[in-house]
Amino acid sequence: MDDEVYPVELAAPSIEPYKRGNTGIDYVTTFDSGIPGPHAMVNALTHGNEVCGAIAVDFLFREGVRPVRGKLTLAFANVAAYRNFDPKVPSASRFVDEDFNRLWSEAVLDGPRRSVELVRARQLRPLVDTVDYLLDIHSMQHQTPPLGLSGPLQKGQSFALGIGVPEIVVADQGHSAGKRIRDYSFFGEDADPRNAYLVECGQHWEKSSADVAIDCTLRFLKHVDVVAPSFLDRYLPKAPPKRQRVIQVTEAVTVVSDDFHFTAPYRGMEEFEKKGTEIARDGGKPVLTPYDGCVLIMPSRRLKKGLTAVRLGRYIA
């Protein structure tokens, strides 16, 4: 099932009021409390069709969020792609030239290649270099439960569990096609205290994804302790979130042929009891679950050679 069949329940907010910002980078604003503390960043629109992040950052602006210590940066990343968003063909605006969230290695950022997304990543990089805590807001192709992606390190998993949402946390290595912003440089170094968290808030355009994005953002700000508790208390639900469960990703299935297809219309979070269950075929060869209790994480419909088709994992204590 392609993601185009899902109805677009969200209205994409105008971000033009935030273009000038105050950082010298368009669509990026930093509020400085003037009091020592960490620099927290909330990043939306890593992909131009993931509207819920724009709604969450717009919400913070409209409600007048300000840090009471440290700094808070609110950013809209791939603005060029977001400008192309059309509810009639909502999948078409994921990026302009290439995936913004596969560019965040030093080799790529310092290399000779050029693209719309690389130009933007290079603009944002000096600011990201000053950030202590990053929240990167995303959404997914299919209607599956929200996920938090903590990266492969224990510090990322601890950060996710400290934030407390979503209920499912995925400890993963990222993508073979390139490095995500949540894995950039010091975020991906075990000894460095700086940390990042990627949240997948639900299907791209379902109404609930915006609610999840706002909730995740507020709980991130609460955990890093840069915003007044009175601001957070105004909007956070009184009931505590559900206890989180962690899935450890063991491997990614990368497409190796021009003929890859899943054996069923998987949407993600399917759990297979037995090792050796066939889940796909790639160039006529079966793709099998490698162990009992295997869970499918975010199966893709962008099944091109070299891209990640699905990640495989299992629940851990």
Residue pairs with C-beta under 8 A, 6 or more apart in sequence:
1 142
1 265
1 267
1 301
2 91
2 301
3 90
3 91
3 141
3 142
3 203
3 204
3 301
4 89
4 90
4 91
6 143
6 203
6 204
6 205
6 206
7 205
8 87
8 90
8 205
9 205
9 206
9 207
10 51
10 52
10 55
10 205
10 206
10 207
10 209
10 210
12 51
12 54
12 82
12 85
12 87
13 51
13 54
13 55
13 58
15 27
15 45
15 54
15 58
15 76
15 79
15 82
17 61
18 27
18 29
18 58
18 61
18 74
18 76
19 26
19 27
20 26
21 27
21 28
21 29
21 30
22 29
22 30
23 29
23 30
23 73
23 127
25 123
25 124
25 127
26 79
27 75
27 76
27 79
28 73
28 74
28 75
28 76
28 124
28 127
29 61
29 73
29 74
29 75
30 71
30 72
30 73
30 74
30 127
31 65
31 66
31 67
31 71
31 72
31 73
31 74
32 67
32 71
33 66
33 67
33 68
33 69
33 70
33 71
33 226
35 68
35 69
35 70
36 69
36 70
37 67
37 69
37 70
37 71
37 225
37 226
38 70
38 71
38 132
38 133
38 224
38 225
38 226
39 70
39 71
39 72
39 73
39 130
39 131
39 132
39 133
40 67
40 70
40 71
40 72
40 73
40 131
40 132
40 133
40 134
40 135
40 220
40 221
40 224
40 226
41 72
41 73
41 74
41 75
41 127
41 128
41 131
41 133
41 134
41 135
42 56
42 57
42 60
42 72
42 73
42 74
42 75
42 135
42 137
42 217
42 220
42 221
43 53
43 75
43 77
43 134
43 135
43 136
43 137
43 181
44 50
44 53
44 54
44 56
44 57
44 75
44 76
44 77
44 137
45 53
45 54
45 76
45 77
45 78
45 79
45 81
45 82
46 53
46 77
46 78
46 100
46 101
46 136
46 137
46 138
46 181
47 78
47 81
47 94
47 95
47 99
47 100
47 101
47 138
48 78
48 79
48 80
48 81
48 82
48 83
48 84
48 85
48 93
48 94
48 95
48 96
49 81
49 82
49 85
49 90
49 91
49 92
49 93
49 94
49 204
50 137
50 138
50 139
50 204
51 85
51 139
51 204
51 205
51 209
51 210
52 137
52 139
52 201
52 202
52 204
52 209
52 210
52 212
52 213
53 137
53 138
53 139
53 201
53 213
54 76
54 82
55 210
55 213
55 214
56 137
56 210
56 213
56 214
56 216
56 217
57 74
57 75
57 76
57 137
57 217
59 214
59 217
60 74
60 217
61 74
63 231
63 235
65 72
65 74
65 221
65 227
65 231
66 72
66 227
66 228
67 226
67 227
68 226
68 227
68 228
69 225
69 226
70 132
70 226
71 226
72 221
72 226
72 227
73 127
73 131
75 124
75 127
76 82
77 100
77 120
77 124
77 181
78 95
78 96
78 100
78 117
78 120
79 120
80 96
80 116
80 117
80 120
81 93
81 94
81 95
81 96
81 100
81 116
81 117
82 93
83 93
84 92
84 93
84 96
85 93
86 92
86 93
87 205
90 204
90 205
91 204
95 116
95 117
96 115
96 116
96 117
97 115
97 116
97 117
97 118
98 115
98 117
98 118
99 117
99 177
99 178
100 117
100 120
100 121
100 181
101 136
101 178
101 180
101 181
102 175
102 177
102 178
102 179
102 180
103 109
103 117
103 118
103 121
103 178
103 179
104 121
104 178
104 179
104 180
104 181
104 183
104 184
104 185
105 178
105 179
105 184
106 185
108 118
108 178
108 179
109 118
109 121
109 122
109 125
128 134
128 181
128 184
129 185
131 194
132 193
132 194
132 195
132 224
133 159
133 194
133 195
133 196
133 220
133 224
134 181
134 182
134 187
134 195
134 196
134 197
135 196
135 197
135 199
135 216
135 217
135 220
136 180
136 181
136 182
136 196
136 197
136 198
136 199
137 199
137 201
137 213
137 216
137 217
138 198
138 199
138 200
138 201
139 200
139 201
139 202
139 203
139 204
139 205
139 209
139 213
140 147
140 200
140 201
140 202
140 203
140 204
140 268
140 298
141 203
141 204
141 298
141 300
141 301
142 203
142 267
142 268
142 299
143 202
143 203
143 206
143 267
144 202
144 203
144 267
144 268
144 269
144 298
145 166
145 167
145 168
145 202
145 269
146 165
146 166
146 167
146 168
146 199
146 200
146 201
146 202
146 209
146 212
146 216
147 166
147 168
147 169
147 170
147 199
147 200
147 297
147 298
148 160
148 163
148 165
148 166
148 168
148 169
148 170
148 197
148 198
148 199
148 200
148 216
148 244
149 169
149 170
149 172
149 182
149 197
149 198
149 199
149 200
150 156
150 157
150 159
150 160
150 169
150 170
150 171
150 172
150 197
151 157
151 171
151 172
151 173
151 174
151 182
151 183
151 187
151 188
151 196
151 198
152 171
152 172
152 173
152 174
153 188
153 190
154 190
155 190
155 193
155 195
156 171
156 182
156 187
156 195
156 196
156 197
157 169
157 171
157 246
159 195
159 196
159 197
159 223
160 169
160 197
160 244
161 169
161 244
161 246
162 223
163 197
163 216
163 219
163 220
163 223
164 219
164 223
164 240
164 241
164 244
165 199
165 212
165 215
165 216
165 219
165 241
165 244
166 199
166 200
166 201
166 212
166 216
166 244
167 241
167 242
167 243
167 244
167 245
168 244
168 245
168 246
168 247
168 269
169 244
169 245
169 246
169 247
170 246
170 247
170 249
170 297
170 311
170 313
171 246
171 247
171 248
171 249
171 313
171 316
172 249
172 297
172 311
172 313
173 249
173 252
174 180
174 183
175 252
175 307
175 308
176 252
176 254
176 306
176 308
177 306
177 307
177 308
179 188
180 198
181 196
182 196
182 197
182 198
183 196
184 196
186 192
186 194
187 194
187 195
187 196
197 220
199 212
199 213
199 216
200 298
201 209
201 210
201 212
201 213
201 216
202 208
202 209
202 212
203 209
214 235
215 236
215 237
218 232
218 235
218 236
219 236
219 241
221 227
221 232
222 229
222 232
222 236
245 315
246 315
246 316
247 295
247 297
247 313
247 314
247 315
247 316
248 313
248 314
248 315
248 316
249 297
249 311
249 312
249 313
250 290
250 291
250 312
250 313
250 314
251 290
251 311
251 312
252 308
252 310
252 311
252 312
253 280
253 282
253 287
253 308
253 309
253 310
253 311
253 312
254 306
254 307
254 308
254 309
255 282
255 303
255 304
255 305
255 306
255 307
255 308
255 309
256 282
256 283
256 305
257 282
257 283
257 305
258 283
258 305
259 281
259 282
259 283
259 284
260 280
260 281
260 282
260 283
260 303
260 309
261 280
261 281
261 303
262 279
262 280
262 299
262 309
262 310
263 278
263 279
263 280
263 281
264 279
266 279
266 296
266 299
266 310
267 299
268 296
268 297
268 298
268 299
269 295
269 296
269 297
270 295
270 296
271 293
271 294
271 295
271 296
272 279
272 289
272 292
272 293
272 294
272 295
272 296
273 292
273 293
274 289
274 292
275 288
275 289
275 290
275 291
275 292
275 294
276 288
276 289
277 288
277 289
277 294
278 286
278 287
278 288
279 287
279 288
279 289
279 296
279 310
280 286
280 287
280 309
280 310
281 287
282 309
287 309
289 312
290 312
291 314
293 314
293 315
294 312
294 313
294 314
295 312
295 313
295 314
295 315
296 310
296 311
296 312
297 310
297 311
297 312
297 313
298 310
298 311
299 309
299 310
300 307
300 308
300 309
300 310
303 309
